[in-house]
Amino acid sequence: MVSNLQRRIALRRKLHILRTLTNSKSVKKSSIIMDSLLYIYKLKLKLEEIKREYSNLMAIKKEYLNLMKHIQVPKEVKVEQVGEKFLVRVICKKGENSLVSVLEVLDEVGLNVLQASVSCKYFFAMEAIAVAQNQQAVDVREVTQLILKAIEKPDVPGLVNDSK
């Protein structure tokens, strides 16, 4: 007797939980079960919709990344003298040693970099403020040409490529 009573109480508790989870207004056991099945079916449809949306977003992301690989970035080198300081702006295709090449050129012509901002997410971009060492004369056109030559050099083999 006690076990039957316990089973009925457990069944009522489970039906009450089902009714609460599915927001069912039904009182009959069969209606609550049908409402629960309908609720599960709706959840399954929502899950399939989310999976489709996710796969669409992943396809869009893949296409976007593929397009970003093929974008041709124009080479742009601009060196301006502002008082005693030089403002250097470089934009070019991302390479393994672009930063190193530009900094070596600046060092060769006698410019010390005071401040620099570098970005290399999809292409290499750098803005730097430099001053001449020992107050020596620096030709802006010569610096521009040397930087252009440095960024046009092919990448040095053997270096680790982190541009992927």
CYANA upper distance limits for C-alpha pairs under 8 A (distance plus 0.5 A):
  1 MET  CA      5 LEU  CA      6.84
  2 VAL  CA      6 GLN  CA      6.63
  3 SER  CA      7 ARG  CA      6.57
  4 ASN  CA      8 ARG  CA      6.69
  5 LEU  CA      9 ILE  CA      6.69
  6 GLN  CA     10 ALA  CA      6.55
  7 ARG  CA     11 LEU  CA      6.53
  8 ARG  CA     12 ARG  CA      6.60
  9 ILE  CA     13 ARG  CA      6.63
 10 ALA  CA     14 LYS  CA      6.66
 11 LEU  CA     15 LEU  CA      6.59
 12 ARG  CA     16 HIS  CA      6.52
 13 ARG  CA     17 ILE  CA      6.72
 14 LYS  CA     18 LEU  CA      6.66
 15 LEU  CA     19 ARG  CA      6.50
 15 LEU  CA     29 LYS  CA      7.63
 15 LEU  CA     32 ILE  CA      7.57
 16 HIS  CA     20 THR  CA      6.61
 17 ILE  CA     21 LEU  CA      6.61
 18 LEU  CA     22 THR  CA      6.55
 18 LEU  CA     32 ILE  CA      7.63
 18 LEU  CA     33 ILE  CA      8.31
 18 LEU  CA     36 SER  CA      7.15
 19 ARG  CA     23 ASN  CA      6.25
 19 ARG  CA     24 SER  CA      5.42
 19 ARG  CA     25 LYS  CA      7.83
 19 ARG  CA     26 SER  CA      8.14
 19 ARG  CA     32 ILE  CA      6.59
 19 ARG  CA     36 SER  CA      8.12
 20 THR  CA     24 SER  CA      7.21
 22 THR  CA     35 ASP  CA      7.40
 22 THR  CA     36 SER  CA      6.45
 22 THR  CA     39 TYR  CA      6.67
 24 SER  CA     32 ILE  CA      6.98
 24 SER  CA     35 ASP  CA      6.84
 24 SER  CA     36 SER  CA      8.45
 26 SER  CA     31 SER  CA      6.36
 26 SER  CA     32 ILE  CA      6.29
 27 VAL  CA     31 SER  CA      7.62
 27 VAL  CA     32 ILE  CA      7.35
 28 LYS  CA     32 ILE  CA      6.78
 29 LYS  CA     33 ILE  CA      6.80
 30 SER  CA     34 MET  CA      6.68
 31 SER  CA     35 ASP  CA      6.52
 32 ILE  CA     36 SER  CA      6.61
 33 ILE  CA     37 LEU  CA      6.73
 34 MET  CA     38 LEU  CA      6.68
 35 ASP  CA     39 TYR  CA      6.58
 36 SER  CA     40 ILE  CA      6.68
 37 LEU  CA     41 TYR  CA      6.67
 38 LEU  CA     42 LYS  CA      6.74
 39 TYR  CA     43 LEU  CA      6.75
 40 ILE  CA     44 LYS  CA      6.67
 41 TYR  CA     45 LEU  CA      6.84
 42 LYS  CA     46 LYS  CA      6.76
 43 LEU  CA     47 LEU  CA      6.65
 44 LYS  CA     48 GLU  CA      6.79
 45 LEU  CA     49 GLU  CA      6.73
 46 LYS  CA     50 ILE  CA      6.70
 47 LEU  CA     51 LYS  CA      6.70
 48 GLU  CA     52 ARG  CA      6.72
 49 GLU  CA     53 GLU  CA      6.68
 50 ILE  CA     54 TYR  CA      6.53
 51 LYS  CA     55 SER  CA      6.68
 52 ARG  CA     56 ASN  CA      6.69
 53 GLU  CA     57 LEU  CA      6.67
 54 TYR  CA     58 MET  CA      6.67
 55 SER  CA     59 ALA  CA      6.67
 56 ASN  CA     60 ILE  CA      6.73
 57 LEU  CA     61 LYS  CA      6.60
 58 MET  CA     62 LYS  CA      6.61
 59 ALA  CA     63 GLU  CA      6.69
 60 ILE  CA     64 TYR  CA      6.57
 61 LYS  CA     65 LEU  CA      6.65
 62 LYS  CA     66 ASN  CA      6.62
 63 GLU  CA     67 LEU  CA      6.65
 64 TYR  CA     68 MET  CA      6.67
 65 LEU  CA     69 LYS  CA      6.91
 66 ASN  CA     70 HIS  CA      7.39
 67 LEU  CA     71 ILE  CA      7.00
 68 MET  CA    122 TYR  CA      7.57
 69 LYS  CA    122 TYR  CA      8.41
 72 GLN  CA     93 LYS  CA      7.96
 73 VAL  CA     91 ILE  CA      8.27
 73 VAL  CA     92 CYS  CA      6.42
 73 VAL  CA     93 LYS  CA      6.13
 73 VAL  CA    123 PHE  CA      7.52
 74 PRO  CA     91 ILE  CA      7.86
 74 PRO  CA     92 CYS  CA      6.63
 74 PRO  CA     93 LYS  CA      8.04
 75 LYS  CA     90 VAL  CA      8.15
 75 LYS  CA     91 ILE  CA      6.15
 75 LYS  CA     92 CYS  CA      5.01
 75 LYS  CA     93 LYS  CA      7.72
 75 LYS  CA    148 LEU  CA      8.48
 76 GLU  CA     89 ARG  CA      8.18
 76 GLU  CA     90 VAL  CA      6.17
 76 GLU  CA     91 ILE  CA      5.53
 76 GLU  CA     92 CYS  CA      6.92
 77 VAL  CA     88 VAL  CA      8.01
 77 VAL  CA     89 ARG  CA      6.22
 77 VAL  CA     90 VAL  CA      5.07
 77 VAL  CA     91 ILE  CA      7.01
 77 VAL  CA    144 THR  CA      6.74
 77 VAL  CA    147 ILE  CA      7.74
 77 VAL  CA    148 LEU  CA      7.20
 78 LYS  CA     87 LEU  CA      8.42
 78 LYS  CA     88 VAL  CA      6.35
 78 LYS  CA     89 ARG  CA      5.55
 78 LYS  CA     90 VAL  CA      6.99
 78 LYS  CA    144 THR  CA      7.08
 79 VAL  CA     86 PHE  CA      7.21
 79 VAL  CA     87 LEU  CA      6.17
 79 VAL  CA     88 VAL  CA      5.05
 79 VAL  CA     89 ARG  CA      6.89
 79 VAL  CA    140 VAL  CA      6.55
 79 VAL  CA    141 ARG  CA      8.23
 79 VAL  CA    143 VAL  CA      7.80
 79 VAL  CA    144 THR  CA      6.57
 80 GLU  CA     86 PHE  CA      6.07
 80 GLU  CA     87 LEU  CA      5.62
 80 GLU  CA     88 VAL  CA      7.06
 80 GLU  CA    140 VAL  CA      7.27
 81 GLN  CA     85 LYS  CA      6.39
 81 GLN  CA     86 PHE  CA      4.93
 81 GLN  CA     87 LEU  CA      6.77
 81 GLN  CA    140 VAL  CA      7.74
 82 VAL  CA     86 PHE  CA      6.38
 82 VAL  CA     87 LEU  CA      7.62
 84 GLU  CA    131 VAL  CA      6.92
 84 GLU  CA    132 ALA  CA      8.03
 85 LYS  CA    129 ILE  CA      7.11
 85 LYS  CA    130 ALA  CA      6.19
 85 LYS  CA    131 VAL  CA      5.29
 85 LYS  CA    132 ALA  CA      7.91
 86 PHE  CA    129 ILE  CA      6.15
 86 PHE  CA    130 ALA  CA      5.59
 86 PHE  CA    131 VAL  CA      6.53
 87 LEU  CA    127 GLU  CA      7.71
 87 LEU  CA    128 ALA  CA      6.36
 87 LEU  CA    129 ILE  CA      5.34
 87 LEU  CA    130 ALA  CA      7.09
 88 VAL  CA    126 MET  CA      8.23
 88 VAL  CA    127 GLU  CA      6.10
 88 VAL  CA    128 ALA  CA      5.58
 88 VAL  CA    129 ILE  CA      6.84
 88 VAL  CA    130 ALA  CA      8.11
 89 ARG  CA    125 ALA  CA      8.01
 89 ARG  CA    126 MET  CA      6.15
 89 ARG  CA    127 GLU  CA      5.04
 89 ARG  CA    128 ALA  CA      7.09
 90 VAL  CA    124 PHE  CA      8.19
 90 VAL  CA    125 ALA  CA      6.05
 90 VAL  CA    126 MET  CA      5.64
 90 VAL  CA    127 GLU  CA      7.09
 91 ILE  CA    123 PHE  CA      7.81
 91 ILE  CA    124 PHE  CA      6.14
 91 ILE  CA    125 ALA  CA      4.93
 91 ILE  CA    126 MET  CA      7.08
 92 CYS  CA    123 PHE  CA      6.67
 92 CYS  CA    124 PHE  CA      5.83
 92 CYS  CA    125 ALA  CA      7.15
 92 CYS  CA    151 ILE  CA      7.90
 93 LYS  CA    123 PHE  CA      5.49
 93 LYS  CA    124 PHE  CA      6.29
 94 LYS  CA     98 SER  CA      7.64
 94 LYS  CA    120 CYS  CA      6.92
 94 LYS  CA    122 TYR  CA      7.39
 94 LYS  CA    123 PHE  CA      4.98
 94 LYS  CA    124 PHE  CA      5.19
 94 LYS  CA    163 SER  CA      7.73
 95 GLY  CA    124 PHE  CA      7.93
 95 GLY  CA    155 ASP  CA      7.08
 95 GLY  CA    163 SER  CA      7.71
 96 GLU  CA    155 ASP  CA      6.52
 96 GLU  CA    156 VAL  CA      8.11
 96 GLU  CA    159 LEU  CA      7.73
 96 GLU  CA    160 VAL  CA      8.01
 96 GLU  CA    161 ASN  CA      6.41
 96 GLU  CA    162 ASP  CA      7.77
 96 GLU  CA    163 SER  CA      7.76
 97 ASN  CA    101 SER  CA      6.51
 97 ASN  CA    155 ASP  CA      6.95
 97 ASN  CA    156 VAL  CA      7.92
 98 SER  CA    102 VAL  CA      6.74
 98 SER  CA    124 PHE  CA      7.80
 98 SER  CA    150 ALA  CA      8.23
 98 SER  CA    151 ILE  CA      6.39
 99 LEU  CA    103 LEU  CA      6.65
100 VAL  CA    104 GLU  CA      6.54
101 SER  CA    105 VAL  CA      6.82
101 SER  CA    147 ILE  CA      8.23
101 SER  CA    150 ALA  CA      6.09
101 SER  CA    151 ILE  CA      7.23
102 VAL  CA    106 LEU  CA      6.83
102 VAL  CA    147 ILE  CA      6.33
102 VAL  CA    150 ALA  CA      7.01
102 VAL  CA    151 ILE  CA      7.70
103 LEU  CA    107 ASP  CA      6.67
104 GLU  CA    108 GLU  CA      6.59
105 VAL  CA    109 VAL  CA      6.84
105 VAL  CA    143 VAL  CA      8.07
105 VAL  CA    146 LEU  CA      7.05
105 VAL  CA    147 ILE  CA      6.78
105 VAL  CA    150 ALA  CA      7.86
106 LEU  CA    110 GLY  CA      6.83
106 LEU  CA    111 LEU  CA      5.64
106 LEU  CA    112 ASN  CA      7.60
106 LEU  CA    113 VAL  CA      8.31
106 LEU  CA    143 VAL  CA      7.92
107 ASP  CA    111 LEU  CA      5.91
107 ASP  CA    112 ASN  CA      7.03
109 VAL  CA    138 VAL  CA      7.53
109 VAL  CA    143 VAL  CA      7.60
110 GLY  CA    132 ALA  CA      6.24
110 GLY  CA    133 GLN  CA      5.88
110 GLY  CA    136 GLN  CA      8.09
110 GLY  CA    138 VAL  CA      8.10
111 LEU  CA    130 ALA  CA      6.31
111 LEU  CA    131 VAL  CA      5.86
111 LEU  CA    132 ALA  CA      4.99
111 LEU  CA    133 GLN  CA      6.25
112 ASN  CA    130 ALA  CA      5.71
112 ASN  CA    131 VAL  CA      5.84
112 ASN  CA    132 ALA  CA      6.73
112 ASN  CA    133 GLN  CA      6.90
113 VAL  CA    128 ALA  CA      7.18
113 VAL  CA    129 ILE  CA      6.39
113 VAL  CA    130 ALA  CA      4.67
113 VAL  CA    131 VAL  CA      7.12
114 LEU  CA    128 ALA  CA      7.96
114 LEU  CA    129 ILE  CA      6.11
114 LEU  CA    130 ALA  CA      5.79
114 LEU  CA    131 VAL  CA      7.65
115 GLN  CA    128 ALA  CA      6.10
115 GLN  CA    129 ILE  CA      5.77
115 GLN  CA    130 ALA  CA      7.61
116 ALA  CA    126 MET  CA      7.48
116 ALA  CA    127 GLU  CA      6.11
116 ALA  CA    128 ALA  CA      4.58
116 ALA  CA    129 ILE  CA      6.85
117 SER  CA    126 MET  CA      6.10
117 SER  CA    127 GLU  CA      5.73
117 SER  CA    128 ALA  CA      6.78
118 VAL  CA    124 PHE  CA      7.96
118 VAL  CA    125 ALA  CA      6.22
118 VAL  CA    126 MET  CA      4.91
118 VAL  CA    127 GLU  CA      7.10
119 SER  CA    123 PHE  CA      8.04
119 SER  CA    124 PHE  CA      6.37
119 SER  CA    125 ALA  CA      5.67
119 SER  CA    126 MET  CA      6.91
120 CYS  CA    124 PHE  CA      4.87
120 CYS  CA    125 ALA  CA      6.75
132 ALA  CA    136 GLN  CA      6.56
132 ALA  CA    137 ALA  CA      7.94
132 ALA  CA    138 VAL  CA      7.61
138 VAL  CA    143 VAL  CA      8.24
139 ASP  CA    143 VAL  CA      6.89
140 VAL  CA    144 THR  CA      6.72
141 ARG  CA    145 GLN  CA      6.71
142 GLU  CA    146 LEU  CA      6.66
143 VAL  CA    147 ILE  CA      6.66
144 THR  CA    148 LEU  CA      6.73
145 GLN  CA    149 LYS  CA      6.75
146 LEU  CA    150 ALA  CA      6.64
147 ILE  CA    151 ILE  CA      6.74
148 LEU  CA    152 GLU  CA      6.72
149 LYS  CA    153 LYS  CA      6.92
